[in-house]
């Protein structure tokens, strides 16, 4: 088997750079000689992340943008792709919703917003940057899915569905684009310390820091891993939920505290 050669990008675009994983990834990639293009919704938090990255020597470009405005998102991405040869695009932005502490159910408005950001904006991001990568026959896409993509958790139905969609989408893209020199990786983290993680209901076993997760993702992307999933115990457990008989999986989730 030929040894995989680590590849380091010169330019990196990250959506959701104000979140836990997004900010940690921005800092992980920040170094002299690298351009970072960072998107976020929170002006102050995005400026703070950009300042940290610039202090580490990176050239930093930022854009405050609500990803629900897909027309503005696509226009911005196409402009960036024309001006900057993007080596790596990390599709990271995401939101969450749940059935609530009283199990009343997800609000439809929140579900629509979640699908707009987690699925439609993610696909729109890929669609906007991909033509330039295909023309150059180089580049890399990283789609941040979740271990929740393996099996739907009763407390977060729409979130799990959105992450399953990204997992399938990324896997399909990898097979399609491999012969064109465009690499695609699906990232499936477990619980990573962040505001969104803290707001999620249910237990959070094997919680990782955002910095540790960012380093694992960076190493996996450098080696063009098809799937970057962690941590191992939770990765194995969620995979088993998907292959066990549904009645067994449902019982296990109930015993573990993931119940309505």
Backbone as JSON, one array per atom type, in Angstrom:
{
  "sequence": "XXXXXXXXXXXXXXXXXXXXXXXXXXXXXXXXXXXXXXXXXXXXXXXXXXXXXXXXXXXXXXXXXXXXXXXXXXXXXXXXXXXXXXXXXXXXXXXXXXXXXXXXXXXXXXXXXXXXXXXXXXXXXXXXXXXXXXXXXXXXXXXXXXXXXXXXXXXXXXXXXXXXXXXXXXXXXXXXXXXXXXXXXXXXXXXXXXXXXXXXXXXXXXXXXXXXXXXXXXXXXXXXXXXXXXXXXXXXXXXXXXXXXXXXXXXXXXXXXXXX",
  "N": [[0.84, -1.19, 0.0], [0.64, 2.21, -0.91], [2.14, 4.89, 0.87], [0.27, 7.4, 2.49], [0.6, 10.79, 1.79], [1.0, 13.62, 3.78], [-0.8, 16.59, 3.35], [-0.63, 20.05, 3.35], [-2.68, 22.85, 3.4], [-2.59, 26.02, 1.68], [-4.48, 27.97, 1.72], [-7.44, 28.4, 3.53], [-10.87, 28.04, 4.0], [-13.42, 28.58, 6.32], [-16.59, 27.94, 7.43], [-18.89, 29.04, 9.94], [-17.04, 29.93, 11.87], [-17.09, 31.04, 14.36], [-17.98, 29.27, 16.2], [-17.47, 26.49, 18.54], [-15.87, 24.26, 17.46], [-15.3, 25.4, 14.96], [-13.92, 27.82, 15.58], [-11.71, 26.75, 16.92], [-10.56, 25.25, 14.87], [-9.84, 27.31, 13.13], [-7.86, 28.6, 14.64], [-6.08, 26.47, 14.81], [-5.15, 26.21, 12.21], [-3.95, 28.63, 11.79], [-1.15, 30.26, 10.82], [2.04, 31.63, 9.76], [2.16, 32.5, 6.3], [-0.19, 31.38, 5.5], [-3.52, 31.77, 4.32], [-6.57, 32.59, 5.81], [-10.0, 32.33, 5.47], [-12.75, 33.4, 6.98], [-16.02, 32.81, 8.17], [-18.87, 33.96, 9.96], [-21.67, 34.57, 12.19], [-21.74, 36.25, 14.36], [-20.53, 39.33, 14.97], [-18.63, 40.42, 16.85], [-17.46, 38.14, 18.03], [-16.41, 36.91, 15.77], [-14.51, 38.79, 14.99], [-12.8, 38.61, 17.19], [-11.79, 35.97, 16.94], [-10.51, 36.26, 14.48], [-8.54, 38.14, 15.13], [-6.95, 36.64, 16.9], [-5.99, 34.69, 15.14], [-4.6, 36.24, 13.29], [-2.61, 37.21, 14.94], [-1.09, 34.99, 15.18], [0.18, 34.91, 12.81], [-1.18, 34.48, 10.43], [-2.76, 35.44, 7.34], [-5.81, 37.01, 7.33], [-9.14, 36.93, 6.31], [-12.45, 38.07, 6.69], [-16.01, 37.47, 6.96], [-19.09, 38.57, 7.91], [-22.05, 36.93, 8.04], [-25.31, 35.68, 7.57], [-26.15, 32.43, 7.14], [-28.58, 31.54, 6.29], [-29.38, 33.19, 4.34], [-29.07, 32.33, 1.41], [-28.56, 33.27, -1.18], [-26.89, 35.5, -0.78], [-24.8, 34.16, 0.46], [-23.85, 32.39, -1.57], [-23.07, 34.26, -3.54], [-20.99, 35.59, -2.21], [-19.17, 33.44, -1.76], [-18.53, 32.63, -4.37], [-17.23, 34.88, -5.27], [-15.02, 34.93, -3.54], [-13.8, 32.51, -4.29], [-12.95, 33.14, -6.83], [-11.04, 35.05, -6.35], [-9.3, 33.98, -4.47], [-7.37, 31.07, -4.5], [-8.8, 28.51, -3.21], [-7.66, 26.06, -1.11], [-8.63, 24.37, 0.85], [-11.84, 23.84, 2.05], [-13.83, 24.09, 4.76], [-16.78, 22.94, 5.75], [-18.57, 23.87, 8.16], [-20.46, 25.26, 9.7], [-23.31, 25.18, 11.8], [-26.47, 24.53, 13.44], [-28.6, 23.72, 16.26], [-31.49, 21.95, 17.49], [-34.07, 20.77, 19.71], [-36.34, 18.4, 21.29], [-37.04, 19.53, 23.61], [-37.01, 20.17, 27.2], [-39.34, 19.28, 28.37], [-40.22, 17.47, 26.58], [-41.96, 18.35, 24.62], [-41.72, 18.66, 21.93], [-40.15, 19.52, 18.77], [-40.02, 22.87, 17.56], [-41.52, 23.97, 14.59], [-40.55, 26.18, 13.18], [-37.95, 26.32, 14.14], [-36.96, 23.91, 13.2], [-37.04, 24.32, 10.42], [-35.16, 26.39, 10.2], [-32.89, 25.03, 11.06], [-32.55, 23.03, 9.05], [-32.14, 24.73, 6.9], [-29.66, 25.87, 7.51], [-27.89, 23.71, 8.31], [-28.08, 21.83, 6.25], [-29.02, 22.84, 3.62], [-27.51, 25.26, 3.31], [-24.98, 24.19, 3.64], [-24.75, 22.47, 1.4], [-25.03, 24.41, -0.57], [-22.71, 25.85, -0.14], [-20.71, 24.01, -0.91], [-21.47, 23.7, -3.62], [-20.91, 26.26, -4.59], [-18.13, 26.64, -4.34], [-17.0, 24.51, -5.61], [-16.78, 24.45, -8.54], [-14.41, 25.96, -9.18], [-12.43, 24.43, -7.94], [-12.66, 22.03, -9.34], [-11.93, 22.9, -11.86], [-9.25, 23.53, -11.44], [-8.42, 21.07, -10.77], [-7.79, 20.32, -8.18], [-7.91, 20.59, -4.58], [-9.81, 20.56, -1.5], [-12.57, 19.35, 0.34], [-14.23, 19.51, 3.42], [-16.7, 18.15, 5.29], [-18.51, 18.82, 8.09], [-20.02, 16.57, 9.88], [-21.54, 14.42, 12.18], [-21.33, 12.07, 14.92], [-23.89, 11.54, 15.52], [-25.09, 11.05, 13.17], [-25.17, 8.36, 12.64], [-27.23, 7.07, 14.05], [-30.48, 7.98, 14.9], [-31.13, 10.14, 17.6], [-33.56, 10.23, 20.17], [-33.97, 12.72, 21.38], [-33.07, 14.73, 19.72], [-34.21, 14.92, 16.92], [-34.27, 16.33, 14.34], [-31.72, 17.45, 14.13], [-30.08, 15.14, 14.08], [-31.02, 14.05, 11.69], [-30.16, 15.99, 9.85], [-27.39, 15.79, 10.05], [-27.0, 13.18, 9.21], [-27.72, 13.49, 6.57], [-25.62, 15.13, 5.64], [-23.48, 13.37, 5.99], [-24.06, 11.29, 4.11], [-24.08, 12.83, 1.78], [-21.44, 13.83, 1.65], [-19.99, 11.43, 1.41], [-20.89, 10.54, -1.07], [-19.98, 12.63, -2.72], [-17.2, 12.29, -2.48], [-16.72, 9.88, -3.84], [-17.53, 10.63, -6.39], [-15.8, 12.78, -7.08], [-13.18, 11.93, -6.85], [-11.59, 11.16, -9.05], [-11.09, 13.55, -10.19], [-9.27, 14.99, -8.79], [-10.13, 16.33, -6.56], [-10.44, 16.26, -3.16], [-12.44, 14.78, -0.62], [-13.7, 14.78, 2.64], [-15.53, 13.36, 5.32], [-16.38, 14.51, 8.43], [-16.91, 13.3, 11.63], [-17.6, 14.13, 14.58], [-17.82, 13.35, 18.1], [-19.09, 14.38, 21.21], [-18.21, 17.67, 21.66], [-16.74, 20.29, 23.42], [-18.62, 23.18, 23.59], [-20.82, 26.01, 23.13], [-23.15, 25.2, 21.8], [-23.05, 22.45, 22.24], [-23.32, 22.35, 25.03], [-25.94, 23.15, 25.25], [-27.36, 21.06, 24.24], [-29.63, 18.41, 24.98], [-29.51, 15.53, 27.21], [-27.05, 12.98, 28.19], [-23.45, 13.46, 27.92], [-21.12, 11.73, 27.03], [-17.55, 11.04, 27.02], [-16.54, 13.61, 26.42], [-14.8, 15.95, 24.47], [-12.29, 18.54, 24.27], [-12.52, 21.51, 22.24], [-10.14, 22.2, 21.03], [-8.64, 19.83, 21.03], [-10.24, 18.29, 19.35], [-10.0, 19.77, 16.97], [-7.31, 19.4, 16.3], [-7.29, 16.64, 15.79], [-8.99, 16.56, 13.58], [-7.55, 18.12, 11.74], [-5.23, 16.54, 11.33], [-6.4, 14.27, 10.18], [-7.51, 15.33, 7.82], [-5.21, 16.16, 6.5], [-4.22, 13.73, 5.75], [-6.05, 12.87, 3.99], [-8.31, 11.39, 4.83], [-11.19, 9.41, 4.43], [-13.26, 9.29, 6.27], [-13.44, 10.93, 9.3], [-13.68, 10.22, 12.43], [-14.51, 10.39, 15.86], [-14.68, 10.38, 19.5], [-13.02, 7.15, 19.9], [-14.45, 5.17, 21.61], [-17.12, 6.15, 21.68], [-17.61, 6.4, 18.98], [-17.56, 3.71, 18.14], [-19.73, 2.8, 19.64], [-21.97, 4.28, 18.64], [-21.96, 3.45, 16.03], [-22.57, 0.76, 16.37], [-25.2, 1.0, 17.28], [-26.47, 1.52, 14.91], [-26.33, -0.9, 13.56], [-27.31, -2.88, 15.14], [-30.32, -4.74, 16.02], [-33.26, -2.72, 15.81], [-34.97, -2.69, 18.1], [-33.24, -3.38, 20.15], [-31.37, -1.3, 20.04], [-33.01, 0.89, 20.67], [-33.7, 0.26, 23.29], [-31.19, 0.35, 24.55], [-30.52, 3.08, 24.24], [-32.49, 4.22, 25.81], [-31.79, 3.23, 28.33], [-29.37, 4.53, 28.65], [-30.08, 7.12, 29.01], [-31.03, 8.71, 26.97], [-33.83, 9.72, 26.3], [-37.26, 10.51, 25.67]],
  "CA": [[0.0, 0.0, 0.0], [1.43, 3.43, -0.9], [1.96, 5.71, 2.06], [-0.42, 8.65, 2.25], [1.43, 11.94, 2.07], [0.26, 14.7, 4.4], [-0.91, 17.78, 2.51], [-0.99, 21.23, 4.11], [-3.25, 23.87, 2.51], [-2.12, 27.41, 1.8], [-5.65, 28.81, 1.97], [-8.49, 27.63, 4.19], [-12.12, 28.74, 4.28], [-14.17, 27.9, 7.37], [-17.87, 28.52, 7.81], [-19.14, 28.82, 11.36], [-15.76, 30.08, 12.55], [-17.28, 31.57, 15.71], [-18.39, 28.18, 17.07], [-16.4, 25.81, 19.26], [-14.97, 23.56, 16.54], [-14.87, 26.33, 13.92], [-12.89, 28.7, 16.1], [-10.52, 25.94, 17.2], [-9.94, 24.94, 13.58], [-9.2, 28.53, 12.63], [-6.61, 28.78, 15.38], [-5.17, 25.36, 14.48], [-4.57, 26.44, 10.89], [-3.36, 29.96, 11.72], [0.31, 30.33, 10.86], [2.57, 32.46, 8.68], [2.11, 31.95, 4.96], [-1.5, 30.79, 5.21], [-4.68, 32.66, 4.29], [-7.79, 32.06, 6.4], [-11.23, 33.04, 5.13], [-13.61, 32.98, 8.09], [-17.4, 33.29, 8.18], [-19.62, 33.78, 11.2], [-22.82, 35.48, 12.33], [-21.5, 37.16, 15.47], [-19.47, 40.25, 14.56], [-17.59, 40.54, 17.86], [-16.76, 36.87, 18.17], [-15.62, 36.68, 14.56], [-13.35, 39.69, 15.07], [-11.88, 38.08, 18.19], [-11.11, 34.82, 16.34], [-9.63, 36.78, 13.43], [-7.38, 38.76, 15.78], [-6.1, 35.56, 17.39], [-5.34, 34.04, 14.0], [-3.63, 37.19, 12.73], [-1.49, 37.27, 15.87], [-0.27, 33.8, 14.92], [0.88, 35.1, 11.55], [-1.98, 34.19, 9.24], [-3.52, 36.49, 6.66], [-7.19, 36.67, 7.69], [-10.26, 37.63, 5.69], [-13.67, 37.68, 7.4], [-17.31, 37.89, 6.43], [-20.25, 38.37, 8.77], [-23.1, 36.52, 7.1], [-26.31, 34.7, 8.01], [-26.16, 31.43, 6.08], [-29.93, 31.33, 5.78], [-29.45, 34.01, 3.11], [-28.22, 31.54, 0.51], [-28.14, 34.08, -2.32], [-25.71, 36.26, -0.34], [-23.74, 33.18, 0.71], [-23.3, 31.92, -2.85], [-22.39, 35.39, -4.19], [-19.73, 35.8, -1.5], [-18.27, 32.32, -1.99], [-18.05, 32.67, -5.75], [-16.26, 35.98, -5.33], [-13.81, 34.48, -2.86], [-13.18, 31.46, -5.1], [-12.3, 33.77, -7.97], [-9.91, 35.86, -5.89], [-8.39, 33.15, -3.67], [-7.4, 29.64, -4.84], [-9.06, 27.83, -1.94], [-7.15, 24.69, -1.04], [-9.46, 23.6, 1.79], [-13.07, 24.47, 2.5], [-14.41, 23.33, 5.87], [-18.2, 23.26, 5.86], [-18.68, 23.6, 9.58], [-21.55, 25.98, 10.37], [-24.47, 24.36, 12.12], [-27.29, 24.88, 14.6], [-29.26, 22.55, 16.83], [-32.77, 22.11, 18.16], [-34.41, 19.53, 20.41], [-37.75, 18.26, 21.65], [-37.25, 20.31, 24.82], [-36.92, 19.47, 28.48], [-40.62, 18.66, 28.68], [-40.55, 16.57, 25.46], [-43.12, 18.9, 23.91], [-41.47, 18.53, 20.5], [-39.43, 20.59, 18.1], [-40.81, 23.91, 16.92], [-41.32, 23.87, 13.16], [-39.69, 27.28, 12.73], [-36.57, 25.95, 14.47], [-36.59, 22.83, 12.28], [-36.77, 24.94, 9.11], [-33.89, 27.1, 10.29], [-31.83, 24.02, 11.15], [-32.33, 22.44, 7.71], [-31.61, 25.79, 6.05], [-28.24, 26.07, 7.82], [-27.1, 22.48, 8.36], [-28.14, 21.05, 5.01], [-29.07, 23.64, 2.38], [-26.35, 26.15, 3.23], [-23.8, 23.34, 3.46], [-24.71, 22.07, 0.0], [-24.81, 25.61, -1.36], [-21.28, 26.17, -0.01], [-20.0, 23.09, -1.8], [-21.8, 24.02, -5.01], [-20.31, 27.54, -4.98], [-16.66, 26.59, -4.41], [-16.54, 23.33, -6.34], [-16.34, 24.65, -9.93], [-13.01, 26.41, -9.25], [-11.59, 23.28, -7.59], [-12.67, 21.08, -10.46], [-11.17, 23.5, -12.96], [-7.83, 23.41, -11.08], [-8.18, 19.66, -10.46], [-7.19, 20.24, -6.84], [-8.7, 21.19, -3.53], [-10.34, 19.62, -0.53], [-13.79, 19.71, 1.04], [-14.46, 18.81, 4.68], [-18.07, 18.35, 5.76], [-18.61, 18.48, 9.5], [-21.24, 15.85, 10.23], [-21.58, 14.1, 13.61], [-21.63, 10.68, 15.22], [-25.35, 11.44, 15.55], [-25.56, 10.63, 11.84], [-25.29, 6.91, 12.59], [-28.51, 6.6, 14.59], [-31.21, 9.13, 15.39], [-31.38, 10.23, 19.03], [-34.92, 10.69, 20.39], [-34.04, 14.09, 21.88], [-32.69, 15.71, 18.68], [-34.52, 14.27, 15.63], [-33.9, 17.09, 13.14], [-30.26, 17.56, 14.11], [-29.55, 13.86, 13.61], [-31.36, 13.91, 10.26], [-29.31, 16.89, 9.06], [-26.03, 15.26, 10.03], [-27.03, 12.0, 8.35], [-27.73, 14.0, 5.2], [-24.26, 15.57, 5.31], [-22.64, 12.17, 5.88], [-24.32, 10.65, 2.82], [-23.69, 13.76, 0.73], [-19.98, 13.84, 1.56], [-19.52, 10.14, 0.9], [-21.17, 10.52, -2.5], [-19.07, 13.57, -3.36], [-15.85, 11.72, -2.52], [-16.68, 8.92, -4.93], [-17.67, 11.33, -7.68], [-14.74, 13.75, -7.38], [-11.84, 11.37, -6.65], [-10.82, 11.13, -10.3], [-10.86, 14.93, -10.63], [-8.26, 15.62, -7.95], [-10.76, 17.03, -5.43], [-10.56, 15.34, -2.03], [-13.6, 15.05, 0.24], [-13.71, 14.03, 3.9], [-16.66, 13.56, 6.23], [-15.91, 14.57, 9.82], [-17.99, 12.87, 12.52], [-17.2, 14.25, 15.98], [-18.75, 13.09, 19.2], [-19.38, 15.6, 21.97], [-17.08, 18.61, 21.71], [-17.1, 21.42, 24.27], [-19.06, 24.39, 22.89], [-22.12, 26.5, 23.59], [-24.17, 24.34, 21.23], [-22.99, 21.16, 22.93], [-23.88, 22.52, 26.37], [-27.39, 23.33, 25.14], [-27.98, 19.81, 23.82], [-30.09, 17.59, 26.09], [-28.97, 14.18, 27.3], [-25.66, 12.84, 28.66], [-22.41, 13.78, 26.95], [-19.94, 10.92, 27.37], [-16.3, 11.19, 26.26], [-16.48, 14.99, 25.94], [-13.48, 16.44, 24.07], [-12.13, 19.98, 24.08], [-12.54, 21.91, 20.83], [-8.76, 22.2, 20.53], [-8.26, 18.44, 20.74], [-10.98, 17.88, 18.16], [-9.44, 20.46, 15.81], [-6.05, 18.74, 15.92], [-7.63, 15.35, 15.18], [-9.54, 16.84, 12.25], [-6.47, 18.59, 10.88], [-4.4, 15.39, 10.96], [-7.16, 13.43, 9.27], [-7.63, 15.99, 6.52], [-3.89, 16.14, 5.86], [-4.02, 12.38, 5.21], [-7.17, 12.61, 3.08], [-9.17, 10.33, 5.37], [-12.57, 9.48, 3.95], [-14.1, 9.56, 7.44], [-12.68, 11.3, 10.5], [-14.67, 10.07, 13.49], [-13.9, 10.32, 17.19], [-13.64, 9.49, 20.03], [-13.24, 5.76, 19.52], [-15.54, 4.41, 22.29], [-18.43, 6.64, 21.25], [-17.69, 6.06, 17.56], [-17.96, 2.3, 18.08], [-21.07, 2.64, 20.2], [-23.0, 4.81, 17.74], [-21.99, 2.56, 14.85], [-23.3, -0.43, 16.78], [-26.62, 1.33, 17.32], [-26.99, 1.47, 13.55], [-26.33, -2.25, 13.01], [-28.08, -3.77, 16.01], [-31.77, -4.68, 15.8], [-33.79, -1.46, 16.34], [-35.5, -2.82, 19.46], [-32.1, -3.38, 21.05], [-30.82, 0.06, 20.05], [-33.94, 1.74, 21.4], [-33.58, -0.07, 24.71], [-29.9, 0.86, 25.01], [-30.61, 4.54, 24.34], [-33.32, 4.53, 26.97], [-31.01, 2.95, 29.53], [-28.29, 5.51, 28.72], [-30.62, 8.42, 29.35], [-31.5, 9.44, 25.79], [-35.23, 9.35, 26.2], [-38.16, 11.65, 25.65]],
  "C": [[0.88, 1.25, 0.0], [1.13, 4.26, 0.33], [1.28, 7.02, 1.69], [0.46, 9.82, 2.67], [0.57, 13.06, 2.65], [0.32, 15.94, 3.51], [-1.36, 18.95, 3.37], [-1.49, 22.32, 3.16], [-2.64, 25.25, 2.74], [-3.26, 28.36, 2.09], [-6.78, 27.94, 2.48], [-9.71, 28.51, 4.42], [-12.91, 27.92, 5.29], [-15.48, 28.63, 7.6], [-18.14, 28.18, 9.28], [-17.89, 28.96, 12.19], [-15.89, 30.66, 13.95], [-17.74, 30.49, 16.68], [-17.2, 27.5, 17.72], [-15.4, 25.15, 18.33], [-14.44, 24.53, 15.49], [-13.76, 27.26, 14.38], [-11.59, 27.96, 16.38], [-9.8, 25.55, 15.91], [-9.22, 26.15, 13.0], [-7.87, 28.75, 13.33], [-5.59, 27.69, 15.04], [-4.46, 25.58, 13.15], [-3.84, 27.78, 10.78], [-1.84, 29.9, 11.88], [0.81, 31.16, 9.69], [2.51, 31.74, 7.32], [0.77, 31.36, 4.58], [-2.58, 31.88, 5.26], [-5.89, 31.94, 4.88], [-8.96, 32.95, 5.99], [-12.3, 32.52, 6.1], [-14.98, 33.63, 8.01], [-18.03, 33.03, 9.53], [-20.77, 34.77, 11.24], [-22.6, 36.54, 13.39], [-20.29, 38.03, 15.16], [-18.32, 40.29, 15.56], [-16.79, 39.26, 18.0], [-15.9, 36.57, 16.95], [-14.37, 37.55, 14.56], [-12.32, 39.17, 16.06], [-11.1, 36.89, 17.65], [-10.1, 35.29, 15.29], [-8.38, 37.4, 14.04], [-6.41, 37.7, 16.31], [-5.31, 34.92, 16.25], [-4.29, 34.95, 13.37], [-2.41, 37.29, 13.62], [-0.56, 36.07, 15.7], [0.4, 33.83, 13.56], [0.09, 34.87, 10.29], [-2.54, 35.48, 8.63], [-4.99, 36.11, 6.81], [-8.18, 37.57, 6.96], [-11.54, 37.16, 6.38], [-14.91, 38.16, 6.67], [-18.39, 37.55, 7.46], [-21.44, 38.11, 7.86], [-24.02, 35.51, 7.76], [-26.49, 33.69, 6.89], [-27.56, 31.07, 5.59], [-30.18, 32.16, 4.53], [-28.54, 33.35, 2.08], [-27.77, 32.32, -0.71], [-26.89, 34.89, -1.97], [-24.53, 35.34, -0.11], [-23.06, 32.77, -0.58], [-22.54, 33.05, -3.55], [-21.04, 35.63, -3.54], [-18.73, 34.69, -1.81], [-17.71, 32.32, -3.4], [-17.02, 33.77, -5.94], [-14.94, 35.58, -4.7], [-13.08, 33.45, -3.71], [-12.47, 32.01, -6.32], [-11.03, 34.49, -7.56], [-8.86, 35.04, -5.15], [-8.48, 31.69, -4.12], [-7.56, 28.81, -3.57], [-8.58, 26.38, -2.0], [-8.03, 23.8, -0.18], [-10.66, 24.42, 2.2], [-13.7, 23.57, 3.55], [-15.84, 23.8, 6.08], [-18.63, 22.89, 7.27], [-19.92, 24.19, 10.24], [-22.74, 25.06, 10.63], [-25.2, 24.89, 13.34], [-27.97, 23.61, 15.1], [-30.63, 22.93, 17.36], [-33.1, 20.77, 18.8], [-35.9, 19.51, 20.72], [-38.07, 19.01, 22.94], [-37.21, 19.48, 26.08], [-38.21, 18.76, 28.85], [-41.11, 17.73, 27.58], [-41.77, 17.04, 24.68], [-42.97, 18.77, 22.4], [-40.74, 19.72, 19.92], [-40.4, 21.61, 17.51], [-40.51, 23.9, 15.42], [-40.41, 24.97, 12.63], [-38.22, 26.96, 12.99], [-36.08, 24.84, 13.55], [-36.24, 23.4, 10.9], [-35.44, 25.67, 9.12], [-32.73, 26.11, 10.31], [-31.52, 23.42, 9.78], [-31.72, 23.48, 6.77], [-30.1, 25.96, 6.26], [-27.44, 24.78, 7.65], [-27.04, 21.72, 7.05], [-28.06, 21.95, 3.77], [-27.88, 24.58, 2.24], [-25.06, 25.36, 3.04], [-23.66, 22.92, 2.0], [-24.46, 23.26, -0.91], [-23.34, 26.03, -1.31], [-20.45, 25.3, -0.93], [-20.22, 23.47, -3.25], [-21.11, 25.29, -5.48], [-18.8, 27.45, -5.15], [-16.15, 25.48, -5.3], [-16.1, 23.6, -7.78], [-14.88, 25.08, -10.04], [-12.06, 25.27, -8.9], [-11.52, 22.28, -8.73], [-11.86, 21.62, -11.64], [-9.67, 23.38, -12.7], [-7.41, 21.96, -10.9], [-7.41, 19.51, -9.15], [-8.09, 20.95, -5.85], [-9.28, 20.12, -2.63], [-11.57, 20.2, 0.15], [-13.88, 18.88, 2.31], [-15.85, 19.15, 5.16], [-18.16, 17.89, 7.2], [-19.98, 17.88, 9.78], [-21.21, 15.6, 11.73], [-21.75, 12.6, 13.78], [-23.13, 10.46, 15.33], [-25.92, 11.04, 14.21], [-25.77, 9.13, 11.75], [-26.67, 6.42, 13.03], [-29.21, 7.79, 15.24], [-31.48, 9.07, 16.89], [-32.78, 10.81, 19.27], [-35.03, 12.16, 20.78], [-33.72, 15.14, 20.81], [-32.97, 15.14, 17.29], [-34.01, 15.03, 14.41], [-32.39, 17.24, 13.01], [-29.64, 16.27, 13.57], [-29.82, 13.68, 12.13], [-30.45, 14.78, 9.4], [-27.89, 16.36, 8.97], [-25.93, 13.97, 9.21], [-27.03, 12.42, 6.88], [-26.33, 14.43, 4.77], [-23.32, 14.39, 5.14], [-22.81, 11.53, 4.51], [-23.86, 11.54, 1.66], [-22.17, 13.76, 0.54], [-19.41, 12.56, 1.0], [-19.74, 10.06, -0.62], [-20.24, 11.45, -3.27], [-17.67, 12.98, -3.51], [-15.73, 10.73, -3.68], [-16.74, 9.58, -6.29], [-16.4, 12.1, -8.05], [-13.33, 13.18, -7.29], [-10.99, 11.44, -7.91], [-10.5, 12.53, -10.82], [-9.88, 15.68, -9.74], [-8.82, 16.39, -6.78], [-11.02, 16.01, -4.32], [-11.74, 15.75, -1.15], [-13.52, 14.16, 1.48], [-14.97, 14.37, 4.68], [-16.12, 13.47, 7.65], [-17.08, 14.27, 10.74], [-17.52, 12.94, 13.97], [-18.27, 13.7, 16.91], [-19.04, 14.4, 19.9], [-18.11, 16.43, 22.11], [-17.53, 19.85, 22.47], [-17.41, 22.67, 23.43], [-20.39, 24.82, 23.48], [-23.24, 25.59, 23.07], [-24.22, 22.98, 21.92], [-23.63, 21.26, 24.31], [-25.4, 22.62, 26.34], [-28.11, 22.06, 24.71], [-28.42, 19.0, 25.02], [-29.41, 16.22, 26.09], [-27.54, 14.16, 27.81], [-24.67, 13.11, 27.54], [-21.12, 13.03, 27.28], [-18.75, 11.23, 26.46], [-16.18, 12.59, 25.63], [-15.04, 15.39, 25.65], [-13.47, 17.96, 24.09], [-12.15, 20.28, 22.59], [-11.14, 21.86, 20.23], [-8.29, 20.79, 20.18], [-8.97, 17.95, 19.48], [-10.38, 18.5, 16.9], [-8.14, 19.79, 15.35], [-6.31, 17.38, 15.28], [-8.15, 15.57, 13.75], [-8.43, 17.26, 11.29], [-5.58, 17.42, 10.42], [-5.12, 14.5, 9.95], [-7.29, 14.03, 7.88], [-6.3, 15.98, 5.78], [-3.61, 14.79, 5.21], [-5.17, 11.95, 4.29], [-8.02, 11.42, 3.55], [-10.59, 10.5, 4.83], [-13.51, 9.86, 5.09], [-13.2, 9.82, 8.63], [-13.67, 11.29, 11.65], [-13.97, 9.82, 14.82], [-14.92, 10.75, 18.24], [-14.01, 8.03, 19.81], [-14.38, 5.08, 20.28], [-16.93, 4.84, 21.82], [-18.66, 6.35, 19.77], [-18.17, 4.62, 17.4], [-19.39, 2.11, 18.56], [-22.16, 3.12, 19.27], [-23.09, 3.96, 16.47], [-22.77, 1.29, 15.18], [-24.81, -0.18, 16.85], [-27.26, 1.18, 15.94], [-27.11, 0.04, 13.01], [-27.07, -3.25, 13.89], [-29.56, -3.74, 15.63], [-32.34, -3.43, 16.46], [-34.33, -1.57, 17.76], [-34.39, -2.8, 20.5], [-31.52, -1.98, 21.18], [-31.71, 1.01, 20.85], [-33.83, 1.51, 22.91], [-32.28, 0.49, 25.28], [-29.94, 2.37, 25.19], [-31.43, 4.96, 25.55], [-32.54, 4.32, 28.27], [-29.9, 3.99, 29.74], [-28.79, 6.92, 29.01], [-31.07, 9.28, 28.18], [-32.97, 9.07, 25.56], [-36.08, 10.62, 26.2], [-38.76, 11.86, 27.03]]
}
